[in-house]
Amino acid sequence: RGALVAVIAYGLSESAYVGLIAGGGVTRGPGLLLAVLTMWAVVRGHVVRAGVLGGLTLLAHPIAAVYAVLASTVLWGTRGAQPRMLVAPLIAIAIGGLWFVPMILRHGAGPFLTGLGSREFDLIENLVTLLAGALNPPNLAFTGGAVGIVVAAYRRRWDLLGWLAVTALGVAVLDRWAVIPAAVLAGLAVDTALQRPAQMRSAALLAVAVAVTVTGVVLAPALESLTAEERGAMAWAESESPPDATFAVIGYAADRGMVEWFPALSRRENVTTWQGSEWVPEGYRRREATEAAACLSLQCLPNADYYVLRPGCCEEIAAELSSVRPGIFERRER
């Protein structure tokens, strides 16, 4: 019963979709699934399965593998710490090495170290992220999970509490990871309330659980999609500009939509797109690209051949540059 509630809590939370479908979802989704399956194998005591699934996690998404190691270590240590499970990491490393070793021999370790080094550890930011996931919008996973923390502490479920702790403090700390142990804790809380539903506190918890199940879906913001005008701008860039032309997409959110998709659909470089630069040694430009995407004046305007401005965002820039197409401007020497 608690497992069923956990599945519902996870499936109805925004964190189960955002970041796993858009952007890096091609690798994040399988990486998260394989990481959870690795943890399942560790809890069940299946050494070979844990090793194989861990190796596949490493191949799918290195950050997911780091999280799998942290979470699996806690679950292993709090559930008996069977020595034979120490063989699993060796199996995982051997499987991962089938690809990583040839790639490192050919390209060096620089891209992998650079990619891993791009992860920023900020405890305050992590806690704010978790709080935002719990309150905006209120959902069963985080709201019920908060009660589940109290229940787990009372029942001395150190495995669940430790799992949540490394999720909040580890390198993969975004809400798409934290929602998994939070959903399990929500299942624990609701299952406990259902054991004695007539009690006042149980009835109150169940009422809140029903309410946040609805609000988590109804109040979730709609996912963004590219508009016809945005796709038209990318099509123009591909057909009407030189192949080596550089663009600066300004006024849009730097972590989604127009900025992320511009290089792929226009086949032109966008200086305000930072996604992917973390794999290039000395090429990581998240801060610079984000600041340039938010530029509203000529003083912070990045160097580019063409500028794509969100309608209504940048009147000073639009007034200074010469338009070549509605919404697209070209820098010309005066």
C-alpha positions in Angstrom: 0.0 0.0 0.0 2.8 2.4 0.8 4.6 1.5 -2.4 1.4 2.3 -4.4 1.2 5.7 -2.7 4.8 6.3 -3.5 4.3 5.5 -7.2 1.3 7.9 -7.3 3.2 10.6 -5.5 6.1 10.4 -7.8 4.1 10.1 -11.0 2.0 13.1 -10.2 4.9 15.4 -9.3 6.2 17.9 -11.7 9.8 16.8 -10.9 9.1 13.4 -12.6 8.9 15.2 -16.0 10.7 18.5 -16.0 14.4 17.9 -16.7 13.9 14.3 -17.6 12.1 14.9 -20.9 13.4 18.3 -22.0 17.1 19.2 -22.4 19.3 16.3 -21.2 16.4 13.9 -20.8 17.7 11.6 -23.5 20.4 10.5 -21.0 19.0 11.7 -17.7 15.8 9.6 -17.9 17.6 6.2 -18.5 20.3 7.3 -16.0 17.8 7.9 -13.3 15.9 4.6 -14.0 19.1 2.6 -14.0 20.3 4.3 -10.8 17.1 3.4 -9.0 17.3 -0.2 -10.3 20.9 -0.4 -9.0 19.7 0.7 -5.6 16.9 -1.9 -5.8 19.4 -4.7 -6.6 21.6 -3.6 -3.6 18.7 -3.6 -1.2 17.7 -7.1 -2.5 21.2 -8.4 -2.2 21.7 -9.2 -5.8 25.4 -8.7 -6.4 25.6 -9.4 -10.1 22.5 -7.4 -10.9 23.7 -4.5 -8.9 27.1 -4.6 -10.7 25.5 -4.8 -14.2 22.9 -2.2 -13.5 25.6 0.1 -11.9 27.8 -0.3 -15.0 24.9 0.6 -17.3 24.1 3.6 -15.1 27.7 4.8 -15.6 27.5 4.4 -19.3 24.1 6.2 -19.5 24.8 9.2 -17.3 28.0 9.6 -15.1 26.2 12.0 -12.6 23.5 9.4 -12.2 26.2 6.8 -11.4 27.6 9.1 -8.7 24.2 9.4 -7.2 23.7 5.6 -7.4 27.0 5.1 -5.5 26.0 7.5 -2.8 22.5 6.2 -2.3 23.5 2.5 -2.7 26.3 3.0 -0.1 23.8 4.4 2.4 21.2 1.7 1.8 23.9 -1.0 1.9 25.3 0.3 5.2 22.0 0.7 6.9 20.6 -2.7 5.8 23.2 -5.1 7.0 26.3 -4.2 5.0 26.8 -7.6 3.5 30.5 -7.9 2.4 29.7 -9.8 -0.8 28.1 -6.6 -2.2 31.5 -5.1 -2.5 32.0 -7.1 -5.6 29.3 -5.1 -7.4 31.3 -1.9 -7.8 34.1 -4.0 -9.5 31.6 -5.4 -12.0 30.2 -1.9 -12.6 33.7 -0.4 -13.2 34.6 -3.3 -15.6 31.4 -2.6 -17.6 31.9 1.1 -17.7 35.6 0.7 -18.6 34.6 -1.1 -21.9 33.7 2.4 -23.2 35.5 4.9 -20.9 39.0 3.3 -21.3 39.0 3.5 -25.1 37.6 7.0 -25.1 40.1 8.3 -22.5 43.0 6.7 -24.4 41.8 8.5 -27.6 40.6 11.8 -26.3 42.2 12.1 -22.8 40.4 12.5 -19.5 39.8 16.2 -19.9 36.2 16.2 -21.2 35.1 13.8 -18.4 36.8 15.8 -15.7 35.5 19.1 -17.1 31.9 17.7 -17.3 32.0 16.4 -13.7 33.7 19.6 -12.5 30.8 21.7 -13.8 28.6 20.6 -11.0 28.3 23.3 -8.4 27.8 22.4 -4.7 25.8 25.0 -2.9 24.0 23.7 0.2 21.8 26.8 0.5 20.7 26.6 -3.1 20.0 22.9 -2.7 17.7 23.5 0.2 16.0 26.3 -1.6 15.4 24.0 -4.5 13.9 21.3 -2.3 11.7 23.9 -0.5 10.5 25.3 -3.9 9.7 21.7 -5.0 7.6 21.2 -1.9 5.6 24.5 -2.1 5.4 25.3 -5.7 3.0 23.7 -6.4 2.1 21.7 -3.2 2.3 18.0 -4.2 2.0 14.7 -2.4 5.7 13.7 -2.8 7.3 16.6 -1.0 4.4 17.5 1.3 3.6 14.0 2.4 7.4 13.3 2.4 7.9 15.9 5.1 5.5 14.0 7.4 7.2 10.8 6.3 10.5 12.1 7.7 9.0 12.3 11.2 7.5 8.9 10.8 10.8 7.4 9.6 12.6 9.0 12.5 10.1 7.6 15.0 10.4 4.1 13.5 14.2 4.4 13.2 14.2 3.9 9.4 17.7 5.2 9.1 17.9 3.7 5.6 15.2 6.1 4.2 16.5 9.1 6.2 20.1 8.5 5.0 18.9 8.0 1.5 17.2 11.4 1.6 20.2 13.0 3.2 22.7 12.0 0.5 20.2 13.1 -2.1 20.0 16.6 -0.6 23.7 16.8 0.0 25.2 14.9 -2.9 26.2 16.1 -6.3 22.9 15.2 -8.0 20.7 17.3 -5.7 18.0 18.7 -8.0 14.4 18.0 -7.2 14.2 15.3 -9.9 16.4 13.2 -7.6 15.0 14.2 -4.2 11.4 13.5 -5.3 12.2 9.8 -5.3 13.0 9.2 -1.6 10.5 12.0 -0.8 7.8 9.9 -2.6 8.8 6.8 -0.7 8.5 8.7 2.6 5.1 10.0 1.5 4.0 6.4 1.0 5.3 5.6 4.5 3.3 8.5 6.0 0.1 7.7 4.2 0.3 4.0 4.9 0.8 4.8 8.6 -2.3 7.1 8.6 -4.4 4.4 6.9 -3.6 1.9 9.7 -5.7 4.1 12.1 -7.7 6.4 9.8 -10.2 7.2 12.6 -7.6 9.1 14.6 -7.7 12.9 14.3 -4.1 13.3 13.1 -4.5 10.4 10.6 -7.6 11.9 9.2 -5.9 15.3 8.9 -2.9 13.8 7.1 -5.1 11.9 4.7 -7.1 15.0 3.9 -3.9 16.9 3.2 -2.7 14.0 1.1 -5.8 14.1 -1.1 -5.6 17.9 -1.4 -2.0 18.1 -2.5 -2.5 15.2 -4.9 -4.9 17.5 -6.7 -3.0 20.7 -6.4 0.3 19.1 -7.5 -1.4 18.5 -10.9 -3.8 21.4 -11.3 -1.3 24.1 -10.2 1.7 22.8 -12.0 2.8 25.4 -14.7 2.3 24.4 -18.3 5.4 23.2 -20.1 6.7 25.5 -22.7 7.0 24.8 -26.4 8.5 26.7 -29.2 6.2 29.1 -31.0 5.8 29.3 -34.8 7.7 32.6 -34.7 10.6 31.1 -32.8 10.8 28.2 -35.2 10.6 30.7 -38.1 13.6 32.6 -36.7 15.6 29.4 -36.6 14.6 28.4 -40.1 15.7 31.9 -41.4 19.0 31.5 -39.6 19.7 28.2 -41.3 18.7 29.3 -44.8 19.7 32.9 -44.9 23.0 33.2 -42.9 26.5 32.0 -43.6 27.3 28.6 -42.0 29.9 30.2 -39.8 27.7 33.0 -38.6 27.2 33.5 -34.9 24.0 34.4 -33.2 23.0 35.8 -29.8 19.5 34.9 -28.6 18.6 37.5 -26.0 15.6 38.0 -23.7 14.7 34.4 -23.4 15.2 32.1 -20.4 18.8 30.7 -20.6 17.9 27.2 -19.6 15.0 26.2 -21.9 13.2 26.7 -25.1 14.6 29.1 -27.6 18.1 29.3 -26.2 18.6 25.6 -25.8 17.1 24.6 -29.2 18.6 27.3 -31.4 21.9 25.6 -32.2 20.2 22.3 -33.0 17.4 23.7 -35.3 19.3 26.5 -36.9 22.7 24.7 -37.3 24.3 28.0 -36.2 26.3 28.8 -33.0 24.4 30.7 -30.4 26.7 32.5 -27.9 24.1 32.5 -25.2 23.7 28.7 -25.3 25.9 27.1 -22.6 24.5 23.6 -22.6 27.1 21.2 -23.8 30.0 23.5 -23.1 30.7 21.8 -19.9 32.3 18.9 -21.8 34.8 21.1 -23.6 38.0 21.8 -21.6 38.1 25.5 -20.7 34.9 26.0 -22.6 32.3 26.1 -19.8 30.5 29.4 -20.2 27.3 29.1 -18.1 27.8 32.3 -16.3 28.7 34.4 -19.3 26.0 32.9 -21.5 23.3 33.4 -18.9 24.3 37.0 -18.3 24.3 37.7 -22.1 20.9 36.1 -22.5 19.5 38.5 -19.9 21.2 41.6 -21.5 18.9 44.5 -22.0 21.4 47.3 -23.0 24.2 47.9 -25.4 26.8 47.8 -22.6 26.4 44.1 -22.0 25.7 43.1 -25.6 27.8 40.0 -26.6 29.8 39.9 -29.8 27.8 38.1 -32.6 26.9 38.5 -36.2 23.2 38.4 -35.7 20.9 39.0 -32.7 17.5 37.3 -32.0 15.6 39.5 -29.6 12.5 38.4 -27.8 9.6 40.7 -28.8 9.3 43.6 -26.4 12.4 42.8 -24.3 15.2 45.0 -25.6 14.2 48.3 -27.1 17.6 50.0 -26.7 19.3 47.2 -28.5 16.7 47.0 -31.3 16.9 50.7 -31.9 20.7 50.6 -32.3 20.9 47.6 -34.6 19.7 47.2 -38.2 16.9 44.7 -38.7 17.3 42.0 -41.3 14.1 40.2 -40.4 11.4 40.9 -37.8 13.0 39.9 -34.5 16.5 39.3 -36.0 19.1 42.1 -36.1 22.5 42.4 -37.6 25.4 44.3 -36.2 26.8 46.7 -38.8 29.7 49.0 -38.4 28.7 52.6 -38.5 
